[in-house]
Amino acid sequence: MLRGICYLSSATRPFDEAALEGLLSESRRNNAHSGVSGVLLYADGDFLQYLEGPSAAVDETMLRIRGSRRHRGLRVLLDEPIEQRVFADWWMGLARPTRSHFLALSSASWKRAAAAARQPGSMPPGLVLLEEFWSGQAGSTAR
C-alpha cells in the first residue's frame, strides 16, 4: 500500500545553497534506499515537503524528519493512502518558489471533499496545485 504525506515546517536557521544541496543529497540517498519519492520546496526559511511510497517506508522517513534539528513546528497537511505516485521520477526534487507561490501551496486545501474521495485517481486540491507548480518548474534541481 502506498501513502502520501505533506507537511510544513520552519528551518531553525536559514539555509544557503550549500546547506540545501547537502539536505537534498542526504534525502536522495535515504529515499532511494527506502523507495520513497517526493519533492521539497524551500522559501524564506520555510519548508513544504511531499513524500510518497510504501507506508512503512514513509513512516520511517517521517520519524527521521521529526527527529531532525534542522526544522521546527512540523505540521502535517496531508496523510493518506494513495493509488499511485505523483512524483515517481524524483527520489527528492527541490524547488525554491516565490513567497506567493509558497503561500498559495501551503494554504491550499489538502483535504478532498467526501465525494471526490470516492473517485478513483482524485487528488486533494493542494496536491493538484503542487503537481501543477512542479510541472512548470524548469529550474527544479534534477532527480
C-alpha positions in Angstrom: 0.0 0.0 0.0 1.3 3.4 -1.0 0.9 6.5 1.2 1.3 10.2 0.6 2.2 12.8 3.2 2.7 16.5 3.0 4.0 18.7 5.8 5.1 22.3 6.6 7.9 23.3 8.9 10.3 26.2 9.6 14.1 26.0 9.4 15.9 26.5 12.7 18.4 28.6 10.8 18.5 30.0 7.3 19.6 27.5 4.6 22.0 28.7 2.0 22.6 26.9 -1.3 25.3 24.6 0.2 23.0 23.6 3.1 20.1 22.9 0.7 22.3 20.8 -1.5 23.6 18.8 1.5 20.0 18.2 2.6 19.0 17.2 -0.9 21.9 14.8 -1.3 21.1 13.2 2.1 17.4 12.9 1.3 18.0 11.4 -2.1 20.4 8.8 -0.7 17.9 7.8 2.1 14.9 7.9 -0.2 16.5 5.8 -2.9 17.3 3.2 -0.2 13.8 3.1 1.2 11.8 3.6 -2.0 10.3 7.0 -1.1 9.9 9.7 -3.7 8.8 13.3 -3.4 9.6 17.0 -3.6 10.8 19.7 -1.2 10.1 23.4 -1.5 12.0 26.0 0.4 11.1 29.7 0.7 12.3 32.3 3.2 13.1 29.7 5.9 10.0 27.5 5.5 9.8 24.0 4.1 6.9 22.2 2.3 7.6 18.6 1.6 5.5 15.9 -0.1 6.6 12.3 0.3 5.1 9.1 -1.2 6.0 5.5 -1.1 5.3 2.3 0.9 3.5 3.1 4.1 6.3 1.6 6.4 9.0 3.5 4.5 7.1 6.8 4.7 6.7 6.1 8.5 10.4 5.5 8.8 11.2 8.7 6.8 8.8 10.8 8.9 10.4 9.5 12.1 13.8 10.7 10.8 12.3 14.0 9.7 10.6 14.6 13.1 13.8 13.9 14.9 15.8 16.4 12.8 17.1 19.6 14.4 17.1 21.4 11.1 13.5 22.5 11.5 10.7 23.0 14.0 6.9 23.4 14.0 6.2 20.5 11.8 2.5 20.5 10.7 1.1 17.7 8.6 -1.3 18.9 5.8 -2.0 15.5 4.2 -1.5 11.9 5.3 -3.5 9.3 3.3 -3.3 6.2 1.2 -2.6 6.8 -2.5 -3.2 4.7 -5.6 -0.1 5.8 -7.4 2.8 8.1 -7.1 2.7 11.7 -8.3 6.5 12.2 -8.3 7.7 8.7 -9.1 10.7 10.1 -11.0 12.0 12.1 -8.1 13.9 10.5 -5.1 13.7 14.0 -3.9 13.3 17.1 -6.0 14.0 20.7 -4.8 12.4 24.0 -5.8 12.6 27.5 -4.4 9.3 29.0 -5.2 8.4 32.7 -4.7 6.9 33.5 -1.4 3.5 34.0 -3.1 3.7 30.5 -4.7 4.7 29.0 -1.4 1.8 30.7 0.5 -0.6 29.5 -2.2 0.6 25.9 -1.8 0.8 25.9 2.0 -2.7 27.5 2.4 -4.4 25.3 -0.2 -6.9 22.7 0.9 -5.1 19.4 1.4 -8.3 17.5 2.1 -10.5 16.1 -0.6 -14.3 16.6 -0.5 -16.2 13.5 0.5 -17.5 12.9 -3.0 -14.0 13.3 -4.5 -12.5 10.9 -2.0 -14.6 8.1 -3.5 -13.5 8.8 -7.1 -10.5 6.7 -8.2 -7.5 8.9 -9.1 -8.8 12.0 -7.4 -6.3 14.2 -5.6 -6.7 16.8 -2.9 -6.6 20.4 -4.3 -3.3 21.2 -2.6 -1.6 18.2 -4.3 -3.1 19.2 -7.7 -1.6 22.7 -7.2 1.8 21.2 -6.2 1.8 19.0 -9.2 0.9 21.9 -11.5 3.6 24.1 -9.8 6.2 21.3 -10.2 5.4 20.7 -13.8 6.0 24.4 -14.6 9.4 24.4 -12.9 12.2 24.4 -15.5 14.8 25.2 -12.9 14.0 22.5 -10.4 17.0 20.6 -9.1 17.1 17.3 -11.0 16.5 13.9 -9.6 
